[in-house]
Amino acid sequence: MGRLGFFVILVVMSCNLCLAMSTSGTASFARIPPAPTLQDSLEWADYYYNIHRYKKALSIYRKNVDASLEEQTHVLKRIALSEAALGHPKQSISTLNDYLQVEFNPNFLLNEGFDPIRKTEEFKDISEMVIPKITSWSLLYLFVALIGFYVVILICLNRRIHRSPRFLIATFIFLHSFFILHIAINSSNYYFQYPHTYLMTTWASFLYGPLLYFYFKSTIQKYRFKSRDLIHLIPTAILVGYLSYKVYSFPCETKIQWMLSRVQHGLNPQDSNKLILLVVLKIISLTVYGYFIGKVYGRGKREKLVQAKNQIWQKNVYHIHILYVITYTAYGILITNEYSSGFLFDISVASMALMVLYVGYSANIQPDVFSGAYDYTNRLFPKYEKSGLTPSLSLELKESLLYLFTHEKIYKENNINLDMVAQKLNTTRHNTSQVINEHFNVSFHEFVNTYRIKEAKQLLLEDKSRRLNIINVAYEVGYNNKVTFNKAFKKDTQLTPSQYQKSILRY
């Protein structure tokens, strides 16, 4: 063969080795499909995608979009990413919506392949609708809802409240709290994780008015229910039946598809496709019952069916409800005319939250309010309701108490406490507290601070030459330290002692 033949063989072997190394290196970057593979197969599409030939990859992916379910999710994801890489946000989002309906995985939106379109309005819109997020508003709504449920438990367990008013106001607050909980879920985008929350509070749209109306009737007019009153539940029964058949009976997957379909059209995913009709009917219901509630409340006020001071509770509840009716009506008018209404909707939710918080406050301060037997004599201190302290003894103790503080100035003693004062009055600690609470409408510590701050202001007023130090004034009127004195002084005058002293000198 000779040297020439050996050289030829060596060159051929070297070329084959280089070719093999070149093929191996290319495979590490993007796997080339074997020769028999069809040019329109997913393997070729993935190959073009990996080497960033997105247009070529797209043409093949679109031909395979009707593949099996497992391959379809892969194809839709790659189409969305390819369109994003080419800077086509609308096409990418459209395919992304199709993918989410096949396989709901919002974390896919965090893929770095969407970076080219991440700042576009289209991508921001779908991200804000789909990706779960905890916001300060969602936490606040959740907090109010939990307070509402707690208030419902308080009312239900309180046997001092008459049965009918207890049931009505408890159900009324439960529906408010349930609605606010729904808003908390919606504002944090967790409706896709819990798809059965779709329209979960809509069934009660026509219950708010009847519940409050009959609550007012039962507390003001001592009204007893009749079988004919069930007619007020007919709209709710119809709505529950309709929603059960059209919405509630469907599986999670179907509800996710409904919500995603609304997102794809730029709508709120949690709204019904018959939103306008529901809003209009709810406004009619709230307005009609608001009118009837006003008549019942007005009659009770005119005819003095309840005590004059008892009307404070009813007036506040009625006004908060009217605020909700007005804001919700304004919201409904806007959306029926296809205007954005986020602010007014938030205001209407805030009015519902205000109702929950106000009723919760009342449930803790004076639970008897819910029965309509609201005695304001001890409105802040219901614990004295069954006290054995007679009116004459109460007045006598009041005069003795005033003498101790006005003439003997026992408030200057820095160790003064309720037991000490009770001993000087020759009565019990309980009676002393009741006398202060009933006649002066303050707590014991507030009563002592009133006299101490009054004395301190007089001392500062008389000290024109500013010889007194602030700490000396504090000790003189009975305080142990300057911090407590400053805090009490500022609470009374809105000024610190030093600022008060300066203001005296200016005049």
C-alpha positions in Angstrom: 0.0 0.0 0.0 3.0 2.2 0.6 3.3 5.6 2.3 0.7 7.2 0.0 -2.0 4.7 0.9 -1.2 4.9 4.6 -1.5 8.7 4.4 -4.9 8.6 2.8 -6.2 6.2 5.4 -4.9 8.5 8.2 -6.6 11.5 6.6 -10.0 9.7 6.3 -9.9 8.5 9.9 -9.1 12.0 11.1 -12.0 13.5 9.2 -14.4 10.9 10.6 -13.1 11.7 14.1 -13.6 15.4 13.7 -17.1 14.9 12.3 -18.0 12.7 15.3 -16.8 15.3 17.7 -18.6 18.1 15.9 -21.9 16.1 16.0 -21.4 15.4 19.7 -20.9 19.1 20.4 -24.0 20.1 18.6 -26.0 17.6 20.4 -25.1 19.2 23.7 -26.6 22.5 22.5 -29.7 21.3 20.7 -30.5 17.7 19.9 -31.0 17.1 16.2 -33.7 14.6 15.5 -32.7 11.4 13.8 -33.0 11.2 10.1 -36.3 9.2 9.9 -38.2 11.8 12.1 -40.8 13.8 10.2 -40.0 17.5 9.6 -43.4 18.5 11.3 -42.8 16.4 14.5 -42.5 17.9 18.0 -38.9 16.8 18.1 -38.1 19.1 15.2 -40.2 21.9 16.7 -38.3 21.6 20.0 -35.0 21.6 18.1 -35.9 24.9 16.4 -37.1 26.3 19.7 -33.8 25.4 21.4 -31.7 27.1 18.7 -34.0 30.2 18.9 -35.5 29.8 15.5 -38.9 30.6 17.0 -40.8 31.3 13.7 -39.9 27.9 12.4 -40.8 26.3 15.7 -44.1 28.1 15.8 -45.2 26.8 12.4 -44.6 23.2 13.6 -46.1 23.7 17.0 -49.3 25.0 15.6 -49.7 21.9 13.5 -49.5 19.8 16.7 -51.8 21.9 18.9 -54.5 19.2 18.8 -52.2 16.4 20.1 -52.8 14.4 23.2 -53.4 16.2 26.5 -49.9 15.7 27.8 -48.4 16.9 24.5 -50.9 19.7 24.2 -49.8 21.4 27.4 -46.2 21.2 26.2 -47.2 22.7 22.8 -49.2 25.5 24.2 -46.5 26.5 26.7 -43.9 26.5 23.9 -46.2 28.6 21.6 -46.7 31.1 24.4 -43.0 31.4 25.1 -42.1 31.6 21.4 -44.6 34.4 20.8 -43.1 36.2 23.9 -39.6 35.8 22.5 -40.7 37.3 19.2 -42.3 40.3 21.1 -45.9 39.4 20.4 -47.7 40.0 23.7 -51.3 39.6 22.5 -50.6 36.3 20.7 -48.6 35.0 23.7 -51.3 35.9 26.2 -54.0 34.4 24.0 -52.1 31.1 24.0 -51.3 31.4 27.7 -55.1 31.6 28.4 -55.6 28.4 26.3 -52.8 26.7 28.3 -54.2 27.7 31.7 -57.6 26.2 30.7 -55.9 22.9 29.9 -53.5 22.9 32.9 -53.9 25.6 35.4 -50.5 26.4 36.7 -50.1 30.2 37.4 -46.4 29.7 38.3 -45.7 29.2 34.6 -46.1 33.0 34.3 -42.9 33.4 36.3 -40.9 31.6 33.5 -38.0 33.8 32.4 -39.1 33.2 28.8 -41.8 35.9 29.3 -39.3 38.6 30.2 -39.5 40.2 26.8 -43.2 41.0 27.4 -43.3 41.1 31.2 -43.7 44.9 31.3 -46.4 45.1 28.7 -50.0 45.9 29.8 -51.4 42.7 28.5 -49.0 40.5 30.6 -49.4 42.7 33.7 -53.2 42.3 33.4 -53.2 38.6 33.4 -50.5 38.4 36.1 -52.5 40.6 38.4 -55.6 38.4 37.8 -54.0 34.9 38.1 -50.9 35.0 40.3 -51.8 34.7 44.1 -50.7 37.7 46.2 -51.2 38.8 49.8 -51.9 42.5 50.1 -52.6 44.7 53.0 -56.2 45.1 51.8 -56.8 41.4 51.7 -55.4 41.0 55.2 -57.6 43.8 56.4 -60.7 42.3 54.8 -59.8 38.9 56.4 -59.4 40.5 59.8 -62.8 42.2 59.6 -64.4 39.0 58.4 -63.0 37.1 61.4 -64.2 39.8 63.7 -67.7 39.4 62.2 -67.7 35.7 62.7 -66.6 36.2 66.3 -69.5 38.7 66.8 -72.0 36.2 65.4 -70.8 33.6 68.0 -71.2 36.2 70.8 -74.7 37.1 69.7 -75.8 33.5 69.3 -74.5 32.5 72.7 -76.1 35.4 74.5 -79.4 34.1 75.9 -80.3 37.6 77.2 -81.1 38.6 73.6 -84.6 37.6 72.5 -84.6 34.7 70.1 -86.0 36.4 67.0 -83.8 39.6 67.1 -80.8 37.3 67.9 -81.3 35.1 64.9 -82.0 38.1 62.5 -79.0 40.3 63.5 -76.7 37.3 63.8 -77.6 36.1 60.2 -77.4 39.7 58.9 -73.8 40.1 60.3 -72.9 36.6 59.2 -73.8 37.4 55.6 -71.8 40.7 55.8 -68.8 38.8 57.2 -69.1 36.0 54.6 -69.2 38.6 51.8 -66.1 40.4 53.2 -64.3 37.0 53.4 -65.1 36.5 49.8 -63.6 39.9 49.0 -60.5 38.9 50.9 -60.1 35.8 48.7 -60.8 37.7 45.5 -58.3 40.5 46.4 -55.5 38.0 46.9 -56.3 36.1 43.7 -56.9 32.8 45.6 -60.2 32.1 43.7 -58.3 29.9 41.3 -56.9 27.8 44.1 -60.4 27.6 45.6 -62.7 27.7 42.5 -65.8 26.8 44.5 -65.7 30.3 45.9 -67.0 31.4 42.5 -70.2 33.4 43.2 -70.3 31.9 46.7 -72.0 34.9 48.2 -74.3 35.8 45.3 -77.1 33.6 46.6 -77.7 36.0 49.5 -78.0 39.1 47.4 -81.7 39.5 48.2 -81.5 38.7 51.9 -79.9 41.8 53.4 -83.0 43.9 53.2 -85.5 41.4 54.6 -83.3 40.5 57.5 -82.8 44.1 58.6 -86.4 45.0 58.0 -87.7 42.2 60.2 -85.1 42.9 62.8 -86.3 46.5 63.1 -90.0 45.3 63.2 -89.3 42.8 65.9 -87.3 45.2 68.1 -89.5 48.4 67.6 -92.9 47.0 67.1 -92.4 43.6 68.9 -93.6 42.0 65.7 -94.2 38.2 65.6 -93.6 36.3 62.4 -96.4 34.9 60.4 -96.4 32.2 57.7 -97.2 34.8 55.1 -93.8 36.5 55.8 -92.1 33.7 54.0 -93.1 35.5 50.8 -90.0 37.7 51.4 -87.8 34.7 50.9 -89.1 33.8 47.4 -86.5 35.9 45.5 -83.7 34.3 47.5 -85.2 30.8 46.9 -85.4 31.4 43.2 -81.8 32.7 43.1 -80.5 29.8 45.1 -82.2 27.3 42.8 -80.9 29.0 39.7 -77.3 29.3 41.0 -77.4 25.7 42.2 -78.4 24.5 38.8 -76.2 26.8 36.7 -73.1 27.3 38.9 -72.7 25.5 42.2 -73.2 22.0 40.9 -70.3 22.2 38.4 -66.8 20.8 39.2 -63.7 22.9 39.9 -62.3 22.5 36.4 -65.4 24.0 34.8 -65.4 27.0 37.2 -61.7 27.6 36.5 -62.5 27.7 32.8 -65.3 30.1 33.3 -63.1 32.5 35.3 -60.3 32.2 32.8 -62.7 33.0 30.0 -63.7 36.2 31.7 -60.0 37.1 32.3 -59.4 36.5 28.6 -62.1 39.1 27.8 -60.6 41.6 30.3 -63.4 41.1 32.9 -63.3 40.3 36.6 -63.0 36.5 36.9 -65.3 36.3 39.9 -68.3 38.2 38.3 -71.3 36.5 36.8 -72.0 36.7 33.0 -75.3 38.1 34.2 -73.7 40.7 36.4 -75.8 43.7 35.3 -79.1 41.9 35.9 -78.0 40.7 39.4 -76.8 44.2 40.3 -80.0 45.9 39.1 -82.2 43.4 41.0 -80.1 43.8 44.2 -80.4 47.6 44.0 -84.2 47.3 43.7 -84.3 44.9 46.7 -82.0 47.2 48.8 -83.9 50.3 47.9 -87.4 48.9 48.6 -86.4 47.4 51.9 -84.5 50.5 52.8 -87.7 52.4 52.4 -89.7 50.0 54.6 -86.9 50.1 57.3 -87.1 53.9 57.3 -90.9 53.8 57.8 -90.6 51.4 60.7 -87.8 53.4 62.3 -89.6 56.7 61.7 -92.8 55.4 63.3 -90.9 54.1 66.3 -89.3 57.5 66.7 -92.5 59.5 66.3 -94.7 57.4 68.5 -91.9 56.8 71.0 -92.3 53.0 70.8 -88.8 52.8 72.3 -86.9 55.0 74.8 -85.5 58.1 73.3 -81.9 57.1 73.9 -82.5 53.7 72.5 -82.9 55.2 69.1 -79.2 55.9 68.9 -78.5 52.3 68.1 -81.3 52.0 65.6 -80.4 55.3 63.9 -76.7 54.3 63.5 -77.5 50.9 62.1 -80.1 52.4 59.7 -77.7 55.1 58.5 -74.9 52.6 57.9 -77.3 50.5 55.9 -78.4 53.5 53.8 -74.8 54.4 53.2 -74.3 50.9 51.7 -77.5 51.2 49.6 -76.3 54.5 48.2 -72.7 53.4 47.4 -73.9 50.1 45.9 -76.5 51.9 43.8 -73.8 54.3 42.5 -71.6 51.3 41.7 -74.4 49.6 39.9 -75.2 52.7 37.8 -71.6 52.9 36.7 -71.1 49.3 35.7 -74.4 49.2 33.8 -73.0 52.0 31.7 -69.7 50.1 31.3 -67.6 52.4 33.4 -64.9 51.3 35.9 -66.3 51.3 39.4 -63.5 50.0 41.7 -63.6 53.0 44.1 -67.3 52.9 44.7 -67.2 49.1 45.1 -64.5 49.5 47.8 -66.7 52.2 49.5 -69.7 49.8 49.5 -67.5 47.0 51.0 -66.1 49.5 53.6 -69.7 50.3 54.6 -70.4 46.6 55.2 -67.2 46.4 57.2 -68.3 49.4 59.2 -71.6 47.6 60.0 -69.7 44.6 61.2 -67.4 46.6 63.4 -70.2 48.7 64.8 -72.3 45.7 65.7 -69.2 44.0 67.1 -68.5 47.1 69.3 -72.1 47.1 70.5 -72.1 43.3 71.2 -69.2 43.8 73.6 -70.3 47.1 75.2 -74.1 46.5 75.6 -75.5 43.2 74.3 -79.1 44.0 75.3 -79.2 46.5 72.5 -80.1 43.7 70.1 -83.4 43.0 71.8 -84.5 46.6 71.6 -84.4 46.9 75.4 -81.5 49.3 75.4 -81.2 51.1 78.8 -78.6 53.9 78.5 -78.4 54.5 82.2 -75.4 52.2 82.3 -74.7 52.1 78.6 -70.9 51.9 79.1 -71.0 49.8 82.3 -73.7 47.0 82.0 -72.0 45.1 84.9 -73.9 47.4 87.3 -77.3 46.5 86.0 -78.2 44.2 88.9 -76.4 46.2 91.6 -78.0 46.7 95.0 -76.9 50.3 95.3 -80.0 52.4 95.9 -80.4 55.9 94.2 -80.3 57.7 97.5 -77.2 55.9 98.7 -75.6 56.6 95.3 -76.2 60.3 95.6 -74.9 60.3 99.2 -71.7 58.5 98.1 -71.3 61.0 95.2 -71.4 64.0 97.6 -68.9 62.3 99.9 -66.6 61.5 97.0 -66.7 65.1 95.8 -65.8 66.3 99.3 -62.8 64.0 99.4 -61.4 65.2 96.1 -62.4 68.8 96.3 -61.6 69.7 99.9 -59.3 67.0 101.2 -57.6 66.6 97.8 -56.8 62.9 98.3 -55.8 62.7 94.6 -52.4 64.1 95.7 -51.5 60.9 97.4 -49.3 59.0 94.9 -50.5 55.6 96.1 -54.2 56.3 95.7 -56.4 53.4 94.6 -60.0 52.3 94.5 -59.8 50.4 97.7 -58.4 53.4 99.6 -61.2 55.6 98.4 -63.8 53.0 99.2 -62.4 52.7 102.7 -62.7 56.5 103.2 -66.3 56.4 101.9 -67.0 53.5 104.2 -68.5 51.4 101.4 -67.4 48.6 99.0 -65.0 48.8 96.1 -67.8 47.8 93.8 -70.1 50.7 95.0 -67.3 53.2 94.7 -66.6 52.2 91.1 -70.3 52.3 90.3 -70.8 55.8 91.7 -67.8 57.1 89.6 -69.0 55.4 86.5 -72.7 56.4 86.7 -72.4 60.0 87.9 -69.2 61.0 86.1 -69.2 58.6 83.2 -65.5 57.9 83.5 -63.2 55.2 85.1 -61.6 55.6 88.4 -58.1 56.5 86.9 -59.7 59.0 84.6 -61.5 60.6 87.5 -58.3 60.9 89.5 -56.4 62.3 86.5 -59.1 65.0 86.0 -58.4 66.5 89.4 -54.7 66.1 89.2 -54.4 67.8 85.8 -56.7 70.6 86.9 -54.5 71.2 89.9 -51.4 71.1 87.7 -52.8 73.7 85.3 -53.6 76.0 88.2 -50.0 75.7 89.6 -48.5 76.4 86.2 -50.8 79.4 85.7 -49.8 80.9 89.0 -46.1 80.3 88.4 -45.4 83.4 86.3 -41.7 83.5 87.1 -41.3 79.8 86.1 -39.7 78.8 89.4 -41.4 75.4 89.3 -39.9 72.6 87.4 -42.3 70.3 85.6 -41.2 67.3 87.7 -42.0 69.2 90.9 -45.5 70.0 89.6 -45.9 66.3 88.8 -44.9 65.3 92.3 -47.1 68.0 93.8 -50.3 66.7 92.2 -49.7 63.1 93.0 -47.7 61.6 90.0 -44.7 59.3 90.6 -42.9 60.2 87.4 -42.7 62.8 84.7 -43.6 60.4 81.8 -47.0 59.5 83.2 -47.7 63.1 84.1 -46.8 64.3 80.5 -49.0 61.7 79.0 -52.1 62.5 81.1 -51.5 66.3 80.7 -51.3 66.1 76.9 -54.4 63.9 76.7 -56.3 66.6 78.6 -54.9 69.7 77.0 -53.3 68.5 73.7 -50.1 70.2 75.0 -47.2 69.0 77.0 -46.7 70.8 80.4 -43.7 72.7 79.0 -45.7 73.8 76.0 -48.6 74.8 78.2 -46.3 76.8 80.4 -44.9 78.7 77.4 -48.4 79.4 76.1 -49.2 81.1 79.4 -46.2 83.3 79.2 -47.1 84.5 75.7 -50.4 85.8 77.0 
